[in-house]
Amino acid sequence: MQFELNLSIEELEKRTDKDYLIRKPMLKEDAVEYTSLSEGDKKALAHLVKAANLANIIYMKQDNELNLPFRDYLNEEIKKGNKQAELTKILFNAQLGIIGIDSESKQVILLKGAKESDGKAFYPADLTKNELHNILKEMLKNGEKEEVQKILNQRTIVKRSGSKLKAFDYTEEFKEEFNKIADELEQASNTSTNKDFNEYLNLQAKALRENDPMLDAYADKKWATLQDTPLEFTISREQYADLLTGSVMEDEELKNLLEENNITPISKDSIGIRVGIVNKKGTQDLLKVKKYLPLMAENMPLKDKYEQNISSDEDNLQTMADVDIVSLRGDEGSYRGGITIAQNLPNNDKLSLTIGGGRRNIYHRQVRTSNSPEAIERRKKRLNATLNPELHKYYNPEADHWFTIGHENVHSLGPKSGTEALGKYKNIIEENKADMGSLALLDCLTEAGVYTEEEKKQILVTFGANCFLKAKPELSQAHRVRTVMQAYFFIKEKTITVSNDGIISIDIEKMTKTAMKMLTEIVEVQLSQDFKKGEDFVNKYFQWTDEINAVSNKLKQTDKSLNGMIETPLADLITKE
């Protein structure tokens, strides 16, 4: 197969320069967190890292059918001394694919002629939205309900079958990788010192070997109970990449046919793996918030109109862990303009929540702690250029972590089901809910003594200062789109103001009330289970105004970074042959 590299040497040299490509180091070789582990857990950790490395293969197969051939081409060219290929490989490894996106919302296309697909490689690359809709309508009219259900399931890869489509379960499509991962998990369970963790590893291994969604549910259910384990291992399955499945809700005829056949379309899961060592002190700090989850549930808007995962009158099924990250691979480790700092899993579409399973919040210490001299200097320049000097005293990077704790907990609040009807807008709205809930519930948490008034102000100001981007994102970027929506809403409500030269001022007293107003509207949209209302809500607030653009220009002037890459020194060391 013939390939032509897309970026020039000059562009590649710029994009791989340390000022433009930020390095994010995970746990280091001599980290006390690792040296303090028992020998059994050290051996287990090596197997878990090997399992994680296999996730890169799966993720690249899901992302673009040309990823692996292109990677092999780069490797051959590098052997020939091709400098352009060598620099391209750095970016390929950072974004884990031919096509990524940078912090200015520009596509980074490494292969000339490559194009992004809404269906990624979950669907045939040449399958258009309209063709998908028409094929599914025809199949449903022909009584092929079961196959359509598989096609619109979160754990399948879809291929052409004549004039129709056929779905293949992940355990079939990725059988080789899944079996190898399962082997590593079973070996890890033989040396790991924690009985509960070992039980989970074996349940997860079994789920990877067999085409039975209920096995995933049993593994997820066990994983969500883990609280006092030395090690952390997660196979994450999130749905931000697939924009094609959710589009079926846009076709009224197809939507009605799906409802008649009792089929709920669920976007495809991208596979990622996290490996880490649980940080006991950080975890203890997180658990202090757990007892306030019922209080948070009680203070959610419109709480009498829906069932939520956390009840206000019973013990909640939620565990939490602060984790020192050894490795992030697959969807977890693809740095495309940003990287995840925490997760609340399993998501509402997962079966484990229907069999009494709970949820688990995991926080990524190495991703959030940016205290290198370069990071501190970038932060200082950003604040000096964009934030009213009177508010600098309230800006606290640690407050962003406190805010994230609220964000992840709020994912467990609000409507428990029905949001799939919002289609491609579901994730944008859900992330918006989590942010606004984190702010809106600060009043009751401060009153309860979780935060001081000073800490509350720090959370509010830090959020407001960070609520602006370097460029307008694409609709596919759920996390960034919701940030623009929030900036617009707070400006519209005159809670945040921006001067002509891009300086942000914040009315601290109005912040939580404004957040509650937006949160209420979000919950109403989720309760509607109406695609059109979700679309109208996003379009209403996804506005790139002159004020937002003024801050954006300042950000681009003070921060050259376009992308980043994770570095895994400990993981690399312990898996050396």
NORMO-V970200 format. One record per residue. N is the residue number from 1. RES is the residue in three letters. SS is DSSP state (a for helix, b for strand, c for the rest). PHI is phi as a letter, one per 30 degrees, with the letter a starting at -180 (NA if undefined). D_FIRST is the distance of its C-alpha to the first C-alpha in whole Angstrom. Layout:
N,RES,SS,PHI,D_FIRST / N,RES,SS,PHI,D_FIRST
This chain:
1,MET,c,NA,0 / 2,GLN,c,c,4 / 3,PHE,c,b,7 / 4,GLU,c,b,10 / 5,LEU,b,d,13 / 6,ASN,c,c,16 / 7,LEU,c,c,19 / 8,SER,c,d,21 / 9,ILE,a,e,22 / 10,GLU,a,d,26 / 11,GLU,a,d,25 / 12,LEU,a,d,23 / 13,GLU,a,d,26 / 14,LYS,a,d,28 / 15,ARG,a,d,26 / 16,THR,c,c,26 / 17,ASP,c,d,30 / 18,LYS,c,d,33 / 19,ASP,c,d,34 / 20,TYR,c,c,31 / 21,LEU,b,c,30 / 22,ILE,b,d,32 / 23,ARG,b,c,32 / 24,LYS,b,c,34 / 25,PRO,b,d,35 / 26,MET,c,d,36 / 27,LEU,c,e,38 / 28,LYS,c,d,39 / 29,GLU,c,e,39 / 30,ASP,c,c,43 / 31,ALA,c,d,44 / 32,VAL,a,d,47 / 33,GLU,a,d,46 / 34,TYR,a,d,43 / 35,THR,a,d,46 / 36,SER,c,d,49 / 37,LEU,c,d,47 / 38,SER,c,d,48 / 39,GLU,a,d,46 / 40,GLY,a,d,45 / 41,ASP,a,d,44 / 42,LYS,a,d,42 / 43,LYS,a,d,40 / 44,ALA,a,d,40 / 45,LEU,a,e,38 / 46,ALA,a,d,35 / 47,HIS,a,d,34 / 48,LEU,a,d,34 / 49,VAL,a,d,32 / 50,LYS,a,d,30 / 51,ALA,a,d,30 / 52,ALA,a,d,29 / 53,ASN,a,e,26 / 54,LEU,a,d,24 / 55,ALA,a,d,25 / 56,ASN,a,e,22 / 57,ILE,a,d,19 / 58,ILE,a,d,21 / 59,TYR,a,d,21 / 60,MET,a,d,18 / 61,LYS,a,d,17 / 62,GLN,a,d,20 / 63,ASP,a,d,19 / 64,ASN,c,a,15 / 65,GLU,c,d,13 / 66,LEU,c,c,10 / 67,ASN,a,e,12 / 68,LEU,a,d,12 / 69,PRO,a,e,8 / 70,PHE,a,d,9 / 71,ARG,a,e,12 / 72,ASP,a,d,11 / 73,TYR,a,d,9 / 74,LEU,a,e,12 / 75,ASN,a,d,14 / 76,GLU,a,d,12 / 77,GLU,a,d,13 / 78,ILE,a,d,17 / 79,LYS,a,d,17 / 80,LYS,c,d,17 / 81,GLY,c,i,20 / 82,ASN,c,d,18 / 83,LYS,a,d,20 / 84,GLN,a,d,18 / 85,ALA,a,d,16 / 86,GLU,a,d,19 / 87,LEU,a,d,21 / 88,THR,a,d,18 / 89,LYS,a,d,18 / 90,ILE,a,d,21 / 91,LEU,a,d,21 / 92,PHE,a,d,18 / 93,ASN,a,d,20 / 94,ALA,a,d,23 / 95,GLN,a,c,22 / 96,LEU,c,h,20 / 97,GLY,c,l,17 / 98,ILE,c,d,15 / 99,ILE,b,b,18 / 100,GLY,b,b,22 / 101,ILE,b,b,25 / 102,ASP,c,c,28 / 103,SER,c,d,31 / 104,GLU,c,c,32 / 105,SER,c,i,30 / 106,LYS,c,c,27 / 107,GLN,b,d,23 / 108,VAL,b,c,21 / 109,ILE,b,c,18 / 110,LEU,c,c,16 / 111,LEU,b,c,12 / 112,LYS,c,d,13 / 113,GLY,c,j,14 / 114,ALA,c,d,14 / 115,LYS,c,b,17 / 116,GLU,c,d,19 / 117,SER,c,c,20 / 118,ASP,c,e,24 / 119,GLY,c,c,23 / 120,LYS,c,h,20 / 121,ALA,c,c,18 / 122,PHE,c,d,22 / 123,TYR,c,b,21 / 124,PRO,c,e,19 / 125,ALA,c,d,17 / 126,ASP,c,c,18 / 127,LEU,c,d,22 / 128,THR,c,d,24 / 129,LYS,a,d,28 / 130,ASN,a,d,30 / 131,GLU,a,d,28 / 132,LEU,a,e,28 / 133,HIS,a,e,32 / 134,ASN,a,d,32 / 135,ILE,a,d,31 / 136,LEU,a,d,33 / 137,LYS,a,d,36 / 138,GLU,a,d,35 / 139,MET,a,d,35 / 140,LEU,a,d,38 / 141,LYS,a,d,40 / 142,ASN,c,d,39 / 143,GLY,c,i,40 / 144,GLU,c,c,37 / 145,LYS,a,e,38 / 146,GLU,a,d,37 / 147,GLU,a,d,33 / 148,VAL,a,d,33 / 149,GLN,a,e,35 / 150,LYS,a,d,32 / 151,ILE,a,d,30 / 152,LEU,c,c,32 / 153,ASN,c,c,32 / 154,GLN,c,d,31 / 155,ARG,c,c,29 / 156,THR,b,b,27 / 157,ILE,b,c,23 / 158,VAL,b,c,23 / 159,LYS,b,b,21 / 160,ARG,b,d,22 / 161,SER,b,b,24 / 162,GLY,c,i,25 / 163,SER,c,c,27 / 164,LYS,b,c,28 / 165,LEU,b,b,26 / 166,LYS,b,b,27 / 167,ALA,b,c,27 / 168,PHE,b,b,26 / 169,ASP,b,d,28 / 170,TYR,a,e,26 / 171,THR,a,d,28 / 172,GLU,a,d,26 / 173,GLU,a,d,23 / 174,PHE,c,c,23 / 175,LYS,a,e,25 / 176,GLU,a,d,24 / 177,GLU,a,d,24 / 178,PHE,a,d,27 / 179,ASN,a,d,29 / 180,LYS,a,d,28 / 181,ILE,a,d,29 / 182,ALA,a,e,32 / 183,ASP,a,e,33 / 184,GLU,a,d,33 / 185,LEU,a,d,36 / 186,GLU,a,d,38 / 187,GLN,a,d,38 / 188,ALA,a,d,39 / 189,SER,a,d,42 / 190,ASN,a,d,43 / 191,THR,a,b,44 / 192,SER,c,d,44 / 193,THR,c,d,48 / 194,ASN,c,c,48 / 195,LYS,a,d,49 / 196,ASP,a,d,48 / 197,PHE,a,d,44 / 198,ASN,a,d,44 / 199,GLU,a,d,45 / 200,TYR,a,d,42 / 201,LEU,a,e,39 / 202,ASN,a,d,40 / 203,LEU,a,d,40 / 204,GLN,a,d,37 / 205,ALA,a,d,35 / 206,LYS,a,d,37 / 207,ALA,a,d,36 / 208,LEU,a,d,32 / 209,ARG,a,d,32 / 210,GLU,c,b,34 / 211,ASN,c,d,33 / 212,ASP,c,b,37 / 213,PRO,a,e,37 / 214,MET,a,d,40 / 215,LEU,a,d,39 / 216,ASP,a,d,37 / 217,ALA,a,d,41 / 218,TYR,a,d,43 / 219,ALA,a,d,40 / 220,ASP,a,d,40 / 221,LYS,a,d,44 / 222,LYS,a,d,45 / 223,TRP,a,e,42 / 224,ALA,c,d,45 / 225,THR,c,c,48 / 226,LEU,c,d,47 / 227,GLN,c,b,49 / 228,ASP,c,c,50 / 229,THR,c,c,47 / 230,PRO,c,d,46 / 231,LEU,b,c,42 / 232,GLU,b,b,40 / 233,PHE,b,b,37 / 234,THR,b,b,36 / 235,ILE,b,c,33 / 236,SER,b,d,33 / 237,ARG,b,b,31 / 238,GLU,b,b,32 / 239,GLN,c,b,31 / 240,TYR,c,d,30 / 241,ALA,c,d,26 / 242,ASP,c,d,27 / 243,LEU,c,c,28 / 244,LEU,c,d,28 / 245,THR,a,e,30 / 246,GLY,a,d,33 / 247,SER,a,d,32 / 248,VAL,a,d,34 / 249,MET,a,d,37 / 250,GLU,a,d,37 / 251,ASP,c,c,38 / 252,GLU,a,d,41 / 253,GLU,a,d,41 / 254,LEU,a,d,38 / 255,LYS,a,e,40 / 256,ASN,a,d,43 / 257,LEU,a,d,42 / 258,LEU,a,d,40 / 259,GLU,a,d,44 / 260,GLU,a,d,45 / 261,ASN,c,c,43 / 262,ASN,c,h,44 / 263,ILE,c,c,40 / 264,THR,c,c,39 / 265,PRO,c,d,35 / 266,ILE,c,b,34 / 267,SER,c,e,31 / 268,LYS,c,d,28 / 269,ASP,c,d,29 / 270,SER,b,d,26 / 271,ILE,b,c,27 / 272,GLY,b,b,28 / 273,ILE,b,b,30 / 274,ARG,b,c,33 / 275,VAL,b,b,35 / 276,GLY,b,a,38 / 277,ILE,b,c,42 / 278,VAL,b,d,45 / 279,ASN,c,c,47 / 280,LYS,a,d,50 / 281,LYS,a,d,52 / 282,GLY,a,d,50 / 283,THR,a,d,50 / 284,GLN,a,d,53 / 285,ASP,a,d,53 / 286,LEU,a,d,51 / 287,LEU,a,d,53 / 288,LYS,a,d,56 / 289,VAL,a,d,55 / 290,LYS,a,e,54 / 291,LYS,c,d,58 / 292,TYR,c,c,57 / 293,LEU,a,e,55 / 294,PRO,a,e,57 / 295,LEU,a,d,59 / 296,MET,a,d,56 / 297,ALA,a,d,55 / 298,GLU,a,d,59 / 299,ASN,c,c,58 / 300,MET,c,d,55 / 301,PRO,c,d,56 / 302,LEU,c,h,57 / 303,LYS,a,d,57 / 304,ASP,a,d,59 / 305,LYS,a,c,57 / 306,TYR,c,a,54 / 307,GLU,c,c,53 / 308,GLN,c,b,51 / 309,ASN,c,d,50 / 310,ILE,c,c,53 / 311,SER,c,c,56 / 312,SER,c,d,59 / 313,ASP,c,b,61 / 314,GLU,c,a,60 / 315,ASP,c,d,58 / 316,ASN,c,c,54 / 317,LEU,c,c,51 / 318,GLN,b,b,49 / 319,THR,b,c,48 / 320,MET,b,b,47 / 321,ALA,b,a,46 / 322,ASP,b,c,45 / 323,VAL,b,b,42 / 324,ASP,b,d,41 / 325,ILE,b,d,37 / 326,VAL,b,c,36 / 327,SER,b,a,32 / 328,LEU,b,b,30 / 329,ARG,b,b,27 / 330,GLY,b,i,25 / 331,ASP,c,e,26 / 332,GLU,c,d,29 / 333,GLY,c,c,27 / 334,SER,c,d,25 / 335,TYR,c,d,27 / 336,ARG,c,b,26 / 337,GLY,c,i,29 / 338,GLY,c,l,32 / 339,ILE,c,b,32 / 340,THR,c,d,34 / 341,ILE,c,c,38 / 342,ALA,b,a,39 / 343,GLN,b,b,39 / 344,ASN,b,c,41 / 345,LEU,b,b,40 / 346,PRO,c,d,40 / 347,ASN,c,d,39 / 348,ASN,c,d,41 / 349,ASP,c,d,39 / 350,LYS,c,d,39 / 351,LEU,a,d,41 / 352,SER,a,e,43 / 353,LEU,a,d,45 / 354,THR,a,c,46 / 355,ILE,c,c,48 / 356,GLY,c,j,50 / 357,GLY,c,d,47 / 358,GLY,c,c,47 / 359,ARG,b,b,45 / 360,ARG,b,b,44 / 361,ASN,b,c,44 / 362,ILE,b,b,42 / 363,TYR,b,c,42 / 364,HIS,b,c,39 / 365,ARG,a,d,42 / 366,GLN,a,d,39 / 367,VAL,a,d,37 / 368,ARG,a,d,41 / 369,THR,c,d,42 / 370,SER,c,c,41 / 371,ASN,c,c,44 / 372,SER,c,d,43 / 373,PRO,a,e,44 / 374,GLU,a,d,41 / 375,ALA,a,d,41 / 376,ILE,a,d,45 / 377,GLU,a,d,45 / 378,ARG,a,d,42 / 379,ARG,a,d,45 / 380,LYS,a,d,48 / 381,LYS,a,d,46 / 382,ARG,a,d,45 / 383,LEU,a,d,49 / 384,ASN,a,d,51 / 385,ALA,a,d,49 / 386,THR,a,b,49 / 387,LEU,b,c,51 / 388,ASN,c,e,55 / 389,PRO,a,e,57 / 390,GLU,a,d,59 / 391,LEU,a,c,57 / 392,HIS,a,e,55 / 393,LYS,a,d,57 / 394,TYR,a,c,56 / 395,TYR,c,d,52 / 396,ASN,c,b,51 / 397,PRO,a,e,48 / 398,GLU,a,d,49 / 399,ALA,a,d,50 / 400,ASP,a,d,47 / 401,HIS,a,d,46 / 402,TRP,a,d,50 / 403,PHE,a,d,48 / 404,THR,a,d,45 / 405,ILE,a,e,47 / 406,GLY,a,d,49 / 407,HIS,a,e,46 / 408,GLU,a,d,44 / 409,ASN,a,d,48 / 410,VAL,a,d,48 / 411,HIS,c,e,45 / 412,SER,c,d,47 / 413,LEU,c,c,49 / 414,GLY,c,i,50 / 415,PRO,c,e,49 / 416,LYS,c,d,47 / 417,SER,c,b,46 / 418,GLY,c,j,45 / 419,THR,a,d,42 / 420,GLU,a,e,39 / 421,ALA,a,d,41 / 422,LEU,a,d,40 / 423,GLY,a,h,36 / 424,LYS,a,d,34 / 425,TYR,a,c,37 / 426,LYS,a,e,38 / 427,ASN,a,d,37 / 428,ILE,a,e,38 / 429,ILE,a,d,41 / 430,GLU,a,d,41 / 431,GLU,a,d,40 / 432,ASN,a,d,43 / 433,LYS,a,e,46 / 434,ALA,a,d,45 / 435,ASP,a,d,46 / 436,MET,a,d,49 / 437,GLY,a,d,50 / 438,SER,a,e,50 / 439,LEU,a,d,52 / 440,ALA,a,d,54 / 441,LEU,c,c,55 / 442,LEU,a,d,56 / 443,ASP,a,d,60 / 444,CYS,a,d,60 / 445,LEU,a,d,59 / 446,THR,a,d,61 / 447,GLU,a,d,64 / 448,ALA,c,d,63 / 449,GLY,c,j,63 / 450,VAL,c,d,59 / 451,TYR,c,b,59 / 452,THR,c,d,61 / 453,GLU,a,d,62 / 454,GLU,a,d,61 / 455,GLU,a,d,57 / 456,LYS,a,d,57 / 457,LYS,a,d,57 / 458,GLN,a,d,55 / 459,ILE,a,d,52 / 460,LEU,a,d,53 / 461,VAL,a,d,53 / 462,THR,a,d,50 / 463,PHE,a,d,48 / 464,GLY,a,d,49 / 465,ALA,a,d,48 / 466,ASN,a,c,44 / 467,CYS,c,d,44 / 468,PHE,c,b,42 / 469,LEU,c,c,39 / 470,LYS,c,d,37 / 471,ALA,c,a,36 / 472,LYS,c,d,36 / 473,PRO,c,d,33 / 474,GLU,c,d,31 / 475,LEU,c,d,33 / 476,SER,c,d,30 / 477,GLN,c,c,31 / 478,ALA,a,e,34 / 479,HIS,a,d,36 / 480,ARG,a,d,36 / 481,VAL,a,d,37 / 482,ARG,a,d,40 / 483,THR,a,d,41 / 484,VAL,a,d,41 / 485,MET,a,e,43 / 486,GLN,a,d,46 / 487,ALA,a,e,46 / 488,TYR,a,d,47 / 489,PHE,a,d,49 / 490,PHE,a,d,51 / 491,ILE,a,d,51 / 492,LYS,a,e,53 / 493,GLU,c,d,55 / 494,LYS,c,h,56 / 495,THR,c,d,56 / 496,ILE,b,c,53 / 497,THR,b,b,54 / 498,VAL,b,b,52 / 499,SER,c,d,54 / 500,ASN,c,e,52 / 501,ASP,c,c,51 / 502,GLY,c,i,49 / 503,ILE,c,c,52 / 504,ILE,b,d,52 / 505,SER,b,b,55 / 506,ILE,b,b,55 / 507,ASP,c,d,58 / 508,ILE,a,e,58 / 509,GLU,a,d,61 / 510,LYS,a,c,59 / 511,MET,a,d,56 / 512,THR,a,d,56 / 513,LYS,a,d,58 / 514,THR,a,d,55 / 515,ALA,a,d,53 / 516,MET,a,d,55 / 517,LYS,a,d,55 / 518,MET,a,d,51 / 519,LEU,a,d,51 / 520,THR,a,d,53 / 521,GLU,a,d,51 / 522,ILE,a,d,48 / 523,VAL,a,d,50 / 524,GLU,a,d,51 / 525,VAL,a,d,48 / 526,GLN,a,d,46 / 527,LEU,a,d,50 / 528,SER,a,d,49 / 529,GLN,c,h,46 / 530,ASP,c,b,45 / 531,PHE,a,e,42 / 532,LYS,a,d,44 / 533,LYS,a,d,46 / 534,GLY,a,d,43 / 535,GLU,a,d,41 / 536,ASP,a,d,44 / 537,PHE,a,d,45 / 538,VAL,a,d,42 / 539,ASN,a,d,42 / 540,LYS,a,d,46 / 541,TYR,a,c,45 / 542,PHE,c,d,41 / 543,GLN,c,b,43 / 544,TRP,c,c,42 / 545,THR,c,c,45 / 546,ASP,a,d,47 / 547,GLU,a,d,48 / 548,ILE,a,d,45 / 549,ASN,a,d,43 / 550,ALA,a,d,46 / 551,VAL,a,d,45 / 552,SER,a,e,41 / 553,ASN,a,d,42 / 554,LYS,a,d,44 / 555,LEU,a,d,41 / 556,LYS,a,d,39 / 557,GLN,a,d,41 / 558,THR,a,c,42 / 559,ASP,c,b,39 / 560,LYS,c,d,36 / 561,SER,c,e,33 / 562,LEU,c,c,30 / 563,ASN,b,a,29 / 564,GLY,b,a,29 / 565,MET,b,b,28 / 566,ILE,b,d,30 / 567,GLU,b,c,31 / 568,THR,c,b,32 / 569,PRO,a,d,34 / 570,LEU,a,d,36 / 571,ALA,a,e,33 / 572,ASP,a,d,31 / 573,LEU,a,d,34 / 574,ILE,a,d,35 / 575,THR,c,c,32 / 576,LYS,c,d,31 / 577,GLU,c,d,31
